[in-house]
Amino acid sequence: QVQLVESGGGLVQDGGSLRLSCVGSGRIFRLNHMGWYRQAPGKQRELVAEITIGGFTNYADSVKGRFTISRDNGKNTIYLQMNSLKPEDTAVYCCNIVPVDLIAGGYWGQGSQVAVSS
């Protein structure tokens, strides 16, 4: 059974930083592009950062220049370094493969809550 476990969230002030981690099974990380998604209250889930198997990265415009995604395949872990956080970054952050297909739809973990106060 595939499990993705996120950690590292918390409450920070406007302009603060957090680093999220996501640990999963080796098969998932070795064979897929991975990404960080977030869902704010009342909004749809959105992909904010992705990293390919080869390490190429891409970011949503809203986080470009502030967030950095990285992966350590040996540790079956991806990370999201979030700097210059803003109140609008407040959301539950989850990791999953990119894109999320029908099978990966069953991989969602509980996520990690990030709250940014103004």
C-alpha positions as a Markdown table, in Angstrom:
| # | Residue | x | y | z |
|---|---|---|---|---|
| 1 | Gln | 0.0 | 0.0 | 0.0 |
| 2 | Val | 1.4 | 3.4 | -1.0 |
| 3 | Gln | 1.7 | 6.0 | 1.7 |
| 4 | Leu | 2.8 | 9.6 | 1.4 |
| 5 | Val | 3.5 | 11.3 | 4.7 |
| 6 | Glu | 4.0 | 15.0 | 4.9 |
| 7 | Ser | 5.5 | 17.0 | 7.8 |
| 8 | Gly | 7.0 | 20.4 | 8.6 |
| 9 | Gly | 4.1 | 22.7 | 8.6 |
| 10 | Gly | 3.1 | 25.2 | 11.2 |
| 11 | Leu | 2.2 | 28.8 | 12.0 |
| 12 | Val | 4.5 | 31.5 | 10.9 |
| 13 | Gln | 4.4 | 35.3 | 10.5 |
| 14 | Asp | 4.3 | 37.1 | 7.2 |
| 15 | Gly | 7.7 | 36.9 | 5.6 |
| 16 | Gly | 8.7 | 33.7 | 7.5 |
| 17 | Ser | 10.0 | 30.4 | 6.3 |
| 18 | Leu | 9.1 | 26.7 | 6.6 |
| 19 | Arg | 10.5 | 23.5 | 5.1 |
| 20 | Leu | 8.1 | 20.7 | 4.3 |
| 21 | Ser | 9.0 | 17.1 | 3.8 |
| 22 | Cys | 7.2 | 14.2 | 2.2 |
| 23 | Val | 8.3 | 10.6 | 2.6 |
| 24 | Gly | 6.9 | 7.8 | 0.5 |
| 25 | Ser | 7.6 | 4.3 | -0.9 |
| 26 | Gly | 10.7 | 3.9 | -3.1 |
| 27 | Arg | 8.7 | 2.8 | -6.1 |
| 28 | Ile | 6.7 | 6.0 | -6.1 |
| 29 | Phe | 9.7 | 8.3 | -6.0 |
| 30 | Arg | 11.9 | 6.4 | -8.5 |
| 31 | Leu | 9.4 | 6.1 | -11.2 |
| 32 | Asn | 7.4 | 9.4 | -11.1 |
| 33 | His | 7.6 | 13.1 | -11.4 |
| 34 | Met | 6.6 | 14.5 | -8.0 |
| 35 | Gly | 4.9 | 17.6 | -6.9 |
| 36 | Trp | 3.6 | 19.7 | -4.0 |
| 37 | Tyr | 0.0 | 20.6 | -4.1 |
| 38 | Arg | -2.0 | 22.9 | -1.8 |
| 39 | Gln | -5.6 | 23.5 | -1.0 |
| 40 | Ala | -6.8 | 26.6 | 0.8 |
| 41 | Pro | -10.3 | 26.7 | 2.5 |
| 42 | Gly | -13.0 | 27.1 | -0.1 |
| 43 | Lys | -10.6 | 26.7 | -3.0 |
| 44 | Gln | -9.6 | 23.9 | -5.4 |
| 45 | Arg | -6.4 | 22.0 | -4.9 |
| 46 | Glu | -3.5 | 23.5 | -7.0 |
| 47 | Leu | -0.1 | 22.3 | -8.0 |
| 48 | Val | 2.5 | 24.8 | -6.7 |
| 49 | Ala | 5.8 | 23.0 | -7.5 |
| 50 | Glu | 6.9 | 19.9 | -9.4 |
| 51 | Ile | 10.2 | 18.1 | -9.9 |
| 52 | Thr | 10.9 | 15.6 | -12.6 |
| 53 | Ile | 12.7 | 12.3 | -12.2 |
| 54 | Gly | 15.8 | 14.0 | -13.6 |
| 55 | Gly | 15.5 | 16.9 | -11.2 |
| 56 | Phe | 14.1 | 19.6 | -13.4 |
| 57 | Thr | 11.7 | 21.9 | -11.6 |
| 58 | Asn | 8.7 | 24.1 | -12.4 |
| 59 | Tyr | 6.6 | 26.4 | -10.2 |
| 60 | Ala | 3.3 | 28.1 | -10.1 |
| 61 | Asp | 3.6 | 31.9 | -10.8 |
| 62 | Ser | 2.3 | 32.6 | -7.3 |
| 63 | Val | 5.3 | 30.9 | -5.6 |
| 64 | Lys | 8.1 | 31.4 | -8.2 |
| 65 | Gly | 11.2 | 32.9 | -6.6 |
| 66 | Arg | 10.0 | 32.1 | -3.1 |
| 67 | Phe | 9.6 | 28.3 | -3.0 |
| 68 | Thr | 12.1 | 25.6 | -3.9 |
| 69 | Ile | 11.3 | 21.9 | -4.5 |
| 70 | Ser | 14.0 | 19.2 | -4.2 |
| 71 | Arg | 14.2 | 15.5 | -4.0 |
| 72 | Asp | 16.4 | 12.9 | -2.4 |
| 73 | Asn | 15.6 | 9.6 | -4.1 |
| 74 | Gly | 17.9 | 7.7 | -1.7 |
| 75 | Lys | 15.7 | 8.8 | 1.2 |
| 76 | Asn | 12.4 | 8.5 | -0.8 |
| 77 | Thr | 11.8 | 12.1 | 0.2 |
| 78 | Ile | 10.9 | 15.4 | -1.5 |
| 79 | Tyr | 11.1 | 18.8 | 0.2 |
| 80 | Leu | 9.6 | 22.2 | -0.2 |
| 81 | Gln | 11.5 | 25.1 | 1.1 |
| 82 | Met | 9.1 | 28.1 | 1.5 |
| 83 | Asn | 10.6 | 31.5 | 2.0 |
| 84 | Ser | 9.0 | 35.0 | 2.2 |
| 85 | Leu | 5.7 | 33.4 | 3.1 |
| 86 | Lys | 2.5 | 35.4 | 2.7 |
| 87 | Pro | -1.0 | 35.0 | 4.3 |
| 88 | Glu | -2.3 | 33.8 | 0.9 |
| 89 | Asp | 0.1 | 30.8 | 1.2 |
| 90 | Thr | -2.1 | 29.5 | 4.0 |
| 91 | Ala | -3.3 | 26.0 | 3.0 |
| 92 | Val | -2.9 | 22.3 | 3.6 |
| 93 | Tyr | 0.1 | 21.1 | 1.6 |
| 94 | Cys | 0.3 | 17.6 | 0.1 |
| 95 | Cys | 2.6 | 15.7 | -2.1 |
| 96 | Asn | 1.8 | 13.3 | -4.9 |
| 97 | Ile | 2.9 | 12.3 | -8.3 |
| 98 | Val | 2.5 | 14.6 | -11.3 |
| 99 | Pro | 0.0 | 14.3 | -12.9 |
| 100 | Val | -2.4 | 12.7 | -10.5 |
| 101 | Asp | -4.1 | 9.8 | -12.3 |
| 102 | Leu | -6.9 | 7.6 | -11.0 |
| 103 | Ile | -4.5 | 5.4 | -9.1 |
| 104 | Ala | -2.6 | 8.2 | -7.6 |
| 105 | Gly | -5.9 | 9.7 | -6.5 |
| 106 | Gly | -5.7 | 7.1 | -3.7 |
| 107 | Tyr | -2.3 | 8.2 | -2.6 |
| 108 | Trp | -3.2 | 11.5 | -0.9 |
| 109 | Gly | -2.0 | 11.7 | 2.7 |
| 110 | Gln | -3.3 | 14.0 | 5.4 |
| 111 | Gly | -1.1 | 16.8 | 4.4 |
| 112 | Ser | 0.7 | 19.4 | 6.4 |
| 113 | Gln | -1.1 | 22.6 | 7.5 |
| 114 | Val | 0.7 | 25.9 | 6.8 |
| 115 | Ala | -0.7 | 29.0 | 8.3 |
| 116 | Val | 0.8 | 32.5 | 7.7 |
| 117 | Ser | -0.3 | 35.3 | 9.9 |
| 118 | Ser | -0.3 | 39.0 | 8.8 |
